[in-house]
Amino acid sequence: SPSKRVIEEAIAYINRHYMNPLTLDELAELHGMSPKRFSYYFHKYTGFRPIDYVIHYRMERASELLKVGNFPISDIAVSVGYANPLYFSRVFKKKFGVSPTAYLTSR
């Protein structure tokens, strides 16, 4: 079975490339596994499905950008991998319970 190190490498890869489109197939292939096997071990070691981890990481980066800068929400959306700012806002609200705009005004 793959070592935890392989999954740690996958996490490091995601953390470096989160702003790009990432697919389960691509991540699995990069780490020499079938998508099903990669997904199983990723979840086993992290508690996240791979795509859920990507979303989690993107939302954490977005919340940091909202806290530190005065960037338009559409720019933040693109910088964390979402071409559609409305979709980004929906995902952000699902994660944090408030829209990016409300998050901005609450800081």
N, C-alpha and C positions, 0 to 999 in steps of 0.2 A: 504494500500500500504506500502511497506517496507520503513523504515525510511532511511534517508541519512546515519545514523550510520551503517546500514547493509552494504552499499556500501563502506563506509570508512573502515570497517573491511575487506571487500574483497580486497580493495587496499592494506591494511597493509599485508594481507596474500600474495598477489602477490609480494609485495616488499620484503618479507622475503623468498619467494620460487621461485623467477624468474628464477633461474638456473636449476630448475627441469622442466620436461615436465608438462605443465598445459593445461587442456582442459576446454572448456566451460561447458561440462557436470559435471566435477569434481567441478569447482568453483560454479556452480549453486547448486549442491547437498550439498556442504559444507555450503551454506548459505540458505538452505531450500526453494529453488525455482526451477521452471522448467527452462531449459536453455533459452527458449524464454523470459520468465518473467525477469530472471536475466539480460539477455542481454539488454532488454528494460530499466530497472531501472539503470543499470550501465551506459548506454549511456546518459540517462536523467540527471544523476548527474555529469558525468565526461566529456561528449562530445566525449568520446572514446567508440568504441566497445571493449568488454573485450580483445579479442586477439590483437587488435591494441594497447591497453594500455600495454599489456605484451611486445610486440615488442618495443614500445616506451621506456619503462623502461629498457629493456635489452640493447638497443642502448645507452641510457644515461650512464648506468654503463660501457659499453664497451668504450665509448669516454673518460670517466674518467680514466679508466685503461690505455688507450693509452697515455693520457696526463701525468700521474704520473709515469708510470713504463717503464721498458725496457723489456716487455714481448713479446714472440712470438705471432703473431696474432692467430695462431692455439690454443694457451693456453687461450687467451682472449675469443675466440669463445666458447670453452668448458666451461669456467668459467661463461659465461652469458647464457648458455643453448643451444648452437649450436654444435652438434657433427661434423657437416660438415663445415669446415672453408670456403669453396667456397660459400656455401649458406649464411653463416654469412657475408661474404664480400659483397655479392649481396644485402642483406637486409641493411647493413650498408651504402652502396653507395646510395641506394634508399632514406634513411633517411637524410644523410648529403651531398649528391651530390659529394662525393669523396670516393675513396676506403680507407680502413683502413691504407694501406701503405702510400697513399698520405696524409692522415690526420696526420699520424705520422711525416712525413717530413715537414709538414706545421707548426708544433708547435714550 
